[in-house]
Amino acid sequence: MSKYNIALLIALLLNAMSTMAQTSMGTDELYTAARVSAFEEDDYPKAISLIKQAIAKSPDYLEINIFLGRLYTFTDSLPEARMIFDKVLQKEKGHEEASLAYGNLEYWNSDSKKALEIVNTGLEVHKGSESLGILKAKILKDLQRYEEARTVLDNLLKANPKLTEARGLIGSINSSSAKNAMGIGYEYVYFDKRFDDPWHLSNIDYTRQTKLGSFATRINYANRFRTDGMQLEVDAYPRISDLFYSYLSAGISDNGGIFSKYRAGFSLYANLPYAFEADAGFRFLAFNQNTWIYTLGIGKYYSSFWFNFRTYLTPSNSSVSQSYSLTTRYYLGGADDFISFKIGTGLSPDDNVNSVSFDPNNIYKLKSYGVDVGYRKLFLDTNVLIISAFMENQEYNVNTKGNQFSVSLGYIKRF
């Protein structure tokens, strides 16, 4: 017998022995092995295989069925996870762990109405469940039913004053339920070659939350080329339905060389299944000539991350200028607690620093590559701090490149 055949025989024997060992393992041993495979080895397919063997031995063991549902959730096999959770809840209505796992699945995937139904059924059976109560408050916050969320959390804190997660969530709800916000910001821009003098930009804005959506007024100031300019902007995010909302913007400036004389924008957003979001729209900038820019974007929430890919397309007589960007956020807490990272090529009309480069008279509107990092932090319930840094390498004349650096600081007060 050749060495190759011997090696093959040994491998087959070892595999058979491994399979026999798994087959001879009891339900609890298989469950333990599955947890080790998932959480220590990060091998979810193996964990799913092991837990299925455990279920085959003990089909009415609800805890291991729920664990299989969680594994399917972790691996984005959502239809399979829903089927498992439904099966468990049919066997035991309002099962606490199944209600929690199933409610989280729907909440993470932007179906808060269904998540609330699941959690409410669980709470009918387990009225004092802290985990289901916390999840219910999060869902109510997402549905903007803030007073109901506060009531749930107040009841939890009466029963357990040491429940710090409930106190933190109340602070986040107080922030989200604020109807008004005032913000200020400043940005400093330095060029290593292109211009001798830095640019300075600042803004002050007011935002009002209404039943129709949010509306904001902003005054922008810029000093570029040793010249001052002012711009007035109005933005709105009106809600159309549970599926659609829109973005509307208009602006006017007293200095067409520092800002565009006029600007306008529109985008239609769609909230899609599986935590996706898509949008399409346009931006209009009026310098001595008019410029139209079209934009498309797709976003996805996954666990604590948000990803967004966007393009801007600017038609001209001879070609279509294109820019692309990929933005990632990692959420440390609520909507105002995240670290962001953005890479891109080309220019964005939504960026006030470089929007002047869309002026058709500017010959330096060529290639550019940029990286942006940012940090946004909520503190004392209604205050938000925003810090970012940006570096861009831009071809401002044919075969002539320079670097552009900027740092910005912003503050928002909600009330």
C-alpha positions in Angstrom: 0.0 0.0 0.0 1.4 3.4 -1.0 2.1 6.2 1.5 -0.7 8.2 -0.1 -3.3 5.5 0.4 -2.1 5.0 4.0 -2.5 8.8 4.7 -5.9 8.8 3.1 -7.0 5.8 5.2 -5.9 7.5 8.4 -7.8 10.7 7.5 -10.9 8.7 6.8 -10.6 6.8 10.1 -10.1 10.1 12.0 -13.1 11.6 10.4 -15.2 8.6 11.1 -14.0 8.6 14.8 -14.9 12.3 15.1 -18.4 11.7 13.6 -18.9 8.7 16.0 -17.8 10.8 18.9 -20.3 13.6 18.0 -23.0 11.0 17.5 -22.3 9.4 20.9 -22.4 12.8 22.7 -25.4 13.6 24.8 -27.7 16.6 24.2 -26.1 18.8 26.8 -22.6 17.9 25.6 -23.6 18.8 22.0 -25.1 22.0 23.3 -21.8 22.9 25.1 -19.7 22.0 22.1 -21.9 24.2 19.9 -21.4 27.1 22.2 -17.7 26.6 22.2 -17.7 26.4 18.4 -19.7 29.6 18.1 -18.2 31.8 20.8 -14.6 30.6 21.1 -13.8 29.2 17.7 -16.1 31.6 15.7 -17.2 28.6 13.6 -20.9 29.1 13.2 -21.5 26.4 10.5 -20.0 23.8 12.9 -22.1 25.2 15.8 -25.3 24.9 13.7 -24.4 21.3 12.8 -23.8 20.4 16.4 -27.0 22.0 17.7 -29.1 20.3 15.1 -27.7 17.0 16.3 -28.7 18.0 19.8 -32.3 18.9 18.7 -32.6 15.6 16.9 -31.9 13.9 20.2 -34.2 16.2 22.2 -36.6 18.1 19.9 -38.6 19.5 22.8 -35.6 21.1 24.5 -36.6 24.7 23.9 -33.4 26.3 25.1 -31.3 24.6 22.4 -33.9 25.5 19.8 -33.6 29.1 20.8 -29.9 28.9 20.5 -30.2 27.6 16.9 -32.5 30.6 16.2 -29.8 32.9 17.6 -27.1 31.2 15.5 -29.3 31.7 12.4 -29.7 35.4 13.4 -26.0 35.9 13.8 -25.4 34.4 10.3 -28.1 36.5 8.7 -30.3 33.4 8.0 -33.3 35.4 9.1 -36.2 33.3 7.5 -34.7 30.2 9.3 -34.4 32.1 12.6 -38.0 33.3 12.4 -39.2 29.8 11.7 -37.4 28.4 14.8 -38.6 31.2 17.1 -42.2 30.8 15.9 -42.0 27.1 16.6 -40.8 27.7 20.1 -43.5 30.3 20.9 -46.2 28.0 19.5 -45.0 25.4 22.1 -44.8 27.9 24.9 -46.6 31.2 24.4 -44.5 34.2 25.6 -41.4 32.2 26.4 -39.0 34.8 27.8 -35.8 34.0 26.0 -37.5 33.2 22.7 -39.5 36.5 22.9 -36.3 38.4 23.7 -34.3 36.8 20.8 -37.2 37.1 18.3 -37.9 40.7 19.4 -34.3 41.7 19.0 -34.1 40.1 15.5 -37.0 42.3 14.3 -35.8 45.4 16.1 -32.3 45.0 14.6 -33.9 44.6 11.2 -36.0 47.7 11.4 -39.4 46.1 12.0 -40.1 47.7 15.3 -43.9 47.2 15.1 -43.6 43.4 14.8 -40.9 43.5 17.5 -43.3 45.3 19.9 -46.0 42.7 19.3 -43.6 39.9 20.2 -42.2 41.6 23.3 -45.7 42.5 24.5 -46.7 38.9 24.3 -43.7 37.9 26.3 -44.4 40.5 29.0 -48.0 39.3 29.4 -46.4 36.1 30.8 -43.3 37.5 32.4 -44.5 40.9 33.7 -41.3 41.6 35.7 -38.8 40.7 33.0 -36.1 43.4 33.0 -34.6 42.3 29.6 -37.9 42.3 27.9 -38.8 45.7 29.5 -35.5 47.2 28.3 -36.1 45.9 24.8 -39.6 47.3 24.8 -38.4 50.7 25.8 -35.8 50.7 23.0 -38.5 49.7 20.5 -40.9 52.4 21.7 -38.1 54.9 21.4 -37.5 53.8 17.8 -41.3 54.3 17.2 -41.0 57.7 18.7 -43.5 56.8 21.5 -41.3 58.5 24.1 -43.8 58.9 26.9 -44.6 55.2 26.8 -40.9 54.3 26.8 -40.3 56.5 29.9 -43.2 54.8 31.7 -41.7 51.3 31.0 -38.3 52.5 32.3 -39.7 54.2 35.4 -41.5 51.0 36.4 -38.3 49.0 35.9 -36.3 51.5 38.1 -38.9 51.4 40.8 -38.5 47.6 41.0 -34.7 47.8 40.6 -33.1 51.2 41.2 -29.7 49.8 40.3 -30.7 49.1 36.7 -28.1 51.4 35.1 -29.1 50.5 31.5 -32.6 51.9 32.2 -31.2 55.2 33.4 -28.9 55.5 30.4 -31.8 54.8 28.1 -33.9 57.5 29.7 -31.2 60.0 29.0 -31.1 58.9 25.3 -34.9 59.2 25.1 -34.8 62.7 26.6 -32.4 63.6 23.9 -34.4 62.0 21.0 -37.7 63.5 22.2 -36.4 67.1 22.3 -38.3 69.2 19.8 -35.7 71.9 19.2 -31.9 72.0 18.6 -29.3 74.8 18.2 -26.0 74.1 16.7 -22.7 75.8 16.0 -19.7 74.7 14.1 -16.3 75.8 12.8 -13.9 74.3 10.2 -10.3 75.2 9.5 -8.8 74.3 6.1 -5.1 74.3 5.3 -3.4 73.8 1.9 0.2 72.7 1.5 0.5 74.1 -2.1 -2.7 75.2 -3.7 -3.4 78.4 -1.7 -1.2 80.5 0.6 -4.0 81.3 3.0 -6.2 78.9 5.0 -9.9 78.9 4.7 -12.3 79.4 7.6 -15.9 78.2 7.7 -18.5 78.5 10.4 -22.2 78.0 10.9 -25.1 78.4 13.3 -28.4 76.5 12.8 -31.7 75.9 14.4 -33.7 72.6 13.9 -37.3 71.9 14.8 -38.9 68.4 15.0 -42.5 68.3 13.9 -45.0 65.5 13.1 -44.2 66.0 9.4 -40.5 65.7 9.9 -37.6 68.0 10.8 -37.0 71.5 9.5 -33.8 73.5 9.9 -32.5 77.0 9.1 -28.7 77.5 8.8 -26.4 80.6 8.4 -23.0 79.7 6.9 -20.0 82.0 6.9 -16.8 81.5 5.0 -13.5 83.3 4.5 -11.8 82.1 1.3 -9.2 83.9 -0.8 -9.2 86.6 2.0 -12.8 87.3 1.1 -15.9 86.9 3.3 -19.2 85.4 2.2 -22.5 84.5 3.8 -25.1 81.9 2.9 -28.6 81.2 4.2 -29.9 77.6 3.9 -33.2 75.9 4.7 -33.4 72.1 5.0 -36.3 69.7 5.6 -36.8 66.0 6.0 -40.5 65.5 5.5 -42.0 62.0 6.1 -44.2 60.7 3.4 -45.0 57.2 4.8 -43.5 54.4 6.8 -41.6 53.5 3.6 -40.6 56.9 2.2 -39.2 60.2 3.4 -37.5 63.0 1.5 -34.8 65.6 1.8 -35.4 69.2 0.6 -32.9 72.0 0.6 -32.5 75.6 -0.7 -29.9 78.3 -0.2 -28.9 81.7 -1.3 -25.6 83.6 -0.9 -24.4 87.2 -1.1 -21.1 86.2 -2.7 -21.1 83.9 -5.7 -17.3 83.4 -5.5 -17.4 82.1 -1.9 -20.6 80.1 -2.1 -22.9 79.3 -5.0 -25.3 82.2 -5.6 -28.2 79.7 -5.2 -28.4 76.1 -4.3 -31.2 73.5 -4.1 -31.4 69.8 -3.4 -33.9 66.9 -3.3 -33.6 63.2 -2.5 -36.2 60.5 -2.0 -35.3 57.9 0.6 -36.8 54.4 0.9 -36.6 52.2 4.0 -36.1 48.8 2.6 -36.3 45.3 4.2 -33.3 43.8 6.1 -32.2 47.2 7.4 -31.3 48.6 3.9 -32.0 52.2 2.8 -31.7 53.6 -0.7 -32.0 57.2 -2.1 -31.9 59.1 -5.3 -32.0 62.8 -6.0 -30.3 65.9 -7.4 -28.3 69.0 -6.3 -28.4 72.3 -8.1 -25.7 74.9 -7.8 -25.9 78.3 -9.5 -22.6 80.2 -10.1 -22.2 82.3 -13.3 -23.4 79.1 -14.9 -25.8 76.4 -13.5 -24.5 73.0 -12.4 -26.8 70.0 -11.9 -25.5 67.0 -9.9 -27.3 63.7 -9.5 -26.9 61.4 -6.6 -27.6 57.7 -5.7 -27.0 56.1 -2.4 -27.5 52.7 -0.7 -27.1 52.1 3.1 -27.2 49.1 5.4 -27.4 48.7 9.1 -25.6 45.6 10.4 -25.2 45.0 14.1 -23.5 48.2 15.5 -22.4 49.3 12.0 -23.9 51.5 9.3 -22.5 51.4 5.8 -23.3 53.8 3.0 -22.1 53.9 -0.6 -22.8 57.1 -2.5 -22.1 58.5 -6.0 -22.5 62.0 -7.4 -22.8 62.3 -11.2 -22.2 65.7 -12.9 -23.0 65.8 -16.6 -21.2 68.2 -19.0 -21.2 68.7 -22.7 -18.5 66.1 -23.3 -18.6 63.7 -20.3 -20.0 62.8 -16.9 -17.9 63.6 -13.9 -18.2 60.9 -11.2 -17.4 60.8 -7.5 -17.8 57.9 -5.1 -17.6 57.6 -1.3 -18.0 54.8 1.3 -18.9 55.8 4.8 -18.9 53.5 7.8 -20.1 54.3 11.3 -19.6 52.2 14.4 -22.2 53.0 17.0 -20.9 53.1 20.6 -24.4 53.7 22.0 -27.4 55.6 20.6 -27.8 57.6 17.4 -25.5 60.3 18.6 -22.6 58.1 19.8 -20.5 56.8 17.0 -17.1 56.8 15.3 -17.1 57.4 11.5 -14.7 56.7 8.7 -15.1 57.8 5.1 -13.0 57.3 2.0 -13.9 58.7 -1.4 -12.8 60.0 -4.8 -14.1 63.1 -6.4 -16.1 66.0 -4.9 -19.4 66.3 -3.0 -21.8 69.2 -3.5 -23.1 68.6 0.0 -19.6 69.5 1.4 -19.5 73.3 1.9 -15.7 73.3 1.9 -15.3 72.0 -1.7 -18.7 72.9 -3.2 -17.1 76.0 -4.7 -15.1 73.7 -6.9 -18.3 72.9 -8.9 -18.1 76.4 -10.4 -17.6 75.7 -14.1 -15.1 78.5 -14.3 -12.8 76.7 -11.9 -10.2 74.9 -14.0 -9.0 72.9 -11.0 -12.0 70.6 -10.8 -10.0 67.5 -11.5 -9.2 64.3 -9.6 -9.2 64.0 -5.8 -9.0 61.4 -3.1 -9.9 61.9 0.5 -10.2 60.3 3.9 -12.4 61.6 6.7 -12.6 60.4 10.4 -15.1 61.7 12.9 -16.4 61.2 16.4 -19.9 62.2 17.7 -20.7 62.0 21.4 -23.9 62.6 23.4 -23.3 63.9 26.9 -25.6 65.1 29.7 -28.6 63.8 27.9 -29.2 66.8 25.5 -25.7 67.9 24.4 -23.8 66.6 21.4 -20.1 67.1 20.6 -18.8 66.6 17.0 -15.2 66.3 16.0 -13.8 65.4 12.6 -10.6 65.5 10.5 -10.2 65.3 6.8 -7.3 64.9 4.4 -7.6 65.2 0.6 -5.2 64.9 -2.2 -6.5 66.9 -5.1 -5.3 67.5 -8.7 -6.1 71.2 -9.0 -4.3 71.7 -12.3 -3.3 69.2 -14.9 -0.6 66.9 -13.4 -0.3 69.2 -10.4 -1.5 67.9 -7.0 -1.7 69.3 -3.6 -2.9 68.2 -0.2 -5.8 69.8 1.7 -6.2 69.3 5.5 -9.2 70.3 7.6 -10.4 69.9 11.2 -13.8 70.8 12.4 -15.6 71.1 15.7 -19.3 71.3 16.3 -21.7 71.5 19.3 -25.5 70.9 19.4 -27.9 71.7 22.3 -31.3 70.0 22.3 -34.2 71.4 24.3 
